[in-house]
């Protein structure tokens, strides 16, 4: 099994491409407790310096602690953990590890925002090892709040991505959006 790696705009995150499907739905783990839902995430959090794990459709982004071990020390151990997991045939998530789908009726405007996120923005963000999710839209003020995940969470350029990229695109296609903010 050959696993490629790619840098991300976040110097503390690295994207691992195992050459196979990883997760049918994006999934983020920000703590050891959250990682208990996945044997792979749990194994990665056992490595010194790992502070976040994100599963994309065909990649895994690992975020390291800024003052922890550098990538020259962490990368080989992460590659080994990923390879061991896929070679073992273990499931990505343990029983009960699936997240419940959000239910509720979205307004037509919110459905339009989500469709634009899914078709134009999320694929571009995924190339950098992250994801961006709809959080809320205040129709009275036009403020759209989004949640950055994976390599994009905590990335120094995420604010620029939101303002220069996402906000401008949203305002262009959906004039009701006046501002885009990030939820931490």
C-alpha positions as CSV (number, residue, x, y, z in Angstrom):
1,X,0.0,0.0,0.0
2,X,1.4,3.4,-1.0
3,X,0.2,6.5,0.9
4,X,0.9,9.9,-0.6
5,X,1.1,13.0,1.5
6,X,0.4,16.6,0.5
7,X,1.1,19.8,2.4
8,X,-1.8,22.0,3.2
9,X,-1.9,25.8,3.7
10,X,-1.9,25.1,7.4
11,X,1.7,24.4,8.4
12,X,0.4,22.3,11.3
13,X,-1.7,20.0,9.1
14,X,-0.7,17.3,6.6
15,X,-3.0,15.5,4.1
16,X,-2.6,11.7,3.7
17,X,-4.0,10.1,0.6
18,X,-4.2,6.3,1.0
19,X,-5.4,5.7,-2.6
20,X,-8.8,4.4,-1.5
21,X,-12.1,5.6,-0.2
22,X,-11.8,6.8,3.4
23,X,-15.2,8.1,4.7
24,X,-18.5,8.4,3.0
25,X,-19.3,11.5,5.0
26,X,-16.6,13.9,6.3
27,X,-15.8,13.3,10.0
28,X,-13.7,15.3,12.4
29,X,-12.1,14.3,15.7
30,X,-10.7,17.1,17.9
31,X,-10.0,15.1,21.0
32,X,-9.0,11.7,22.3
33,X,-12.5,11.2,23.6
34,X,-14.1,11.9,20.2
35,X,-11.5,9.6,18.6
36,X,-12.9,6.6,20.6
37,X,-15.6,6.3,17.9
38,X,-12.9,5.3,15.3
39,X,-10.1,2.8,15.6
40,X,-8.0,4.8,13.1
41,X,-8.6,8.2,14.8
42,X,-7.8,6.6,18.1
43,X,-4.5,5.1,16.8
44,X,-3.5,8.5,15.4
45,X,-4.3,10.3,18.6
46,X,-2.0,7.9,20.4
47,X,0.9,9.5,18.5
48,X,2.6,12.2,20.4
49,X,1.7,15.7,19.1
50,X,-1.5,14.9,17.2
51,X,-4.2,17.4,18.0
52,X,-6.8,16.7,15.3
53,X,-7.9,14.1,12.8
54,X,-10.2,14.7,9.8
55,X,-11.6,12.0,7.4
56,X,-12.5,13.2,4.0
57,X,-13.8,11.2,1.1
58,X,-10.4,9.9,0.0
59,X,-8.0,11.5,2.4
60,X,-7.0,11.9,6.1
61,X,-5.8,15.2,7.4
62,X,-3.8,15.2,10.6
63,X,-3.2,18.3,12.6
64,X,-0.3,18.5,15.0
65,X,0.2,20.6,18.0
66,X,2.1,23.8,17.0
67,X,4.9,23.2,19.6
68,X,4.9,19.4,19.5
69,X,7.0,17.1,17.4
70,X,7.6,18.3,13.9
71,X,6.5,16.5,10.7
72,X,9.8,14.7,10.2
73,X,9.1,12.8,13.5
74,X,5.4,12.5,13.2
75,X,4.8,11.7,9.6
76,X,6.4,8.2,9.6
77,X,4.4,7.2,12.7
78,X,1.2,8.5,11.1
79,X,1.9,6.6,7.8
80,X,2.4,3.4,9.8
81,X,-0.8,3.9,11.8
82,X,-2.8,4.6,8.6
83,X,-1.3,1.6,6.7
84,X,-1.8,-0.7,9.7
85,X,-5.5,0.3,9.9
86,X,-6.3,-0.2,6.2
87,X,-4.3,-3.5,6.1
88,X,-6.2,-4.9,9.1
89,X,-9.6,-4.5,7.5
90,X,-11.0,-2.8,10.6
91,X,-14.0,-0.5,10.1
92,X,-13.4,3.2,10.1
93,X,-16.0,3.8,12.8
94,X,-17.0,1.6,15.7
95,X,-20.7,0.6,16.2
96,X,-22.5,3.7,17.2
97,X,-19.9,6.0,15.7
98,X,-22.2,7.3,13.0
99,X,-23.5,10.8,13.4
100,X,-27.2,11.4,13.2
101,X,-28.3,13.4,10.2
102,X,-29.7,16.8,11.1
103,X,-33.4,16.9,10.5
104,X,-35.6,19.8,10.1
105,X,-37.0,21.9,7.3
106,X,-34.6,24.3,5.8
107,X,-35.9,27.4,4.1
108,X,-35.4,27.7,0.3
109,X,-32.6,30.3,0.9
110,X,-30.7,28.0,3.3
111,X,-31.0,25.1,0.8
112,X,-29.6,27.4,-1.9
113,X,-26.7,28.3,0.5
114,X,-26.0,24.7,1.3
115,X,-26.1,23.7,-2.4
116,X,-23.6,26.4,-3.3
117,X,-21.3,25.2,-0.4
118,X,-21.6,21.6,-1.6
119,X,-21.1,22.3,-5.3
120,X,-18.5,25.1,-5.4
121,X,-16.8,25.7,-2.1
122,X,-16.4,22.3,-0.3
123,X,-14.6,20.6,-3.2
124,X,-12.0,23.5,-3.3
125,X,-11.5,23.4,0.5
126,X,-11.2,19.6,0.4
127,X,-8.2,20.0,-1.9
128,X,-6.4,21.6,1.0
129,X,-7.3,18.8,3.4
130,X,-10.3,20.4,5.1
131,X,-14.0,21.0,5.0
132,X,-16.4,23.8,5.5
133,X,-19.9,23.3,6.9
134,X,-23.0,25.4,7.1
135,X,-23.7,26.4,10.7
136,X,-26.4,29.1,10.6
137,X,-27.9,31.9,8.5
138,X,-29.6,34.9,10.1
139,X,-32.1,36.0,7.5
140,X,-32.6,39.3,9.4
141,X,-29.0,40.4,9.2
142,X,-27.7,38.4,6.3
143,X,-24.9,36.9,8.4
144,X,-23.9,33.4,7.3
145,X,-21.8,31.4,9.9
146,X,-19.7,28.5,8.7
147,X,-17.5,25.9,10.5
148,X,-14.1,25.1,9.2
149,X,-12.8,21.6,9.8
150,X,-9.8,19.4,9.2
151,X,-6.7,21.3,8.0
152,X,-8.7,24.5,7.6
153,X,-9.6,24.7,11.3
154,X,-6.9,26.9,12.8
155,X,-5.2,27.6,9.5
156,X,-3.6,31.0,9.3
157,X,-5.2,31.6,5.9
158,X,-8.7,30.5,6.8
159,X,-9.8,34.0,7.5
160,X,-8.6,35.1,4.1
161,X,-10.3,32.1,2.5
162,X,-13.6,33.1,4.2
163,X,-13.5,36.7,3.3
164,X,-11.8,36.8,-0.1
165,X,-13.2,33.5,-1.4
166,X,-16.3,32.2,0.3
167,X,-17.9,35.6,1.3
168,X,-17.4,37.1,-2.2
169,X,-18.9,34.0,-3.9
170,X,-21.8,33.9,-1.5
171,X,-22.6,37.6,-2.0
172,X,-22.4,37.2,-5.8
173,X,-24.8,34.2,-6.1
174,X,-26.9,34.9,-3.0
175,X,-27.4,38.6,-2.5
176,X,-29.2,38.1,0.8
177,X,-25.8,37.1,2.3
178,X,-24.1,40.3,3.6
179,X,-21.3,38.8,5.7
180,X,-19.6,35.4,6.3
181,X,-18.2,34.5,9.8
182,X,-16.4,31.5,11.1
183,X,-17.7,29.6,14.1
184,X,-14.9,28.3,16.3
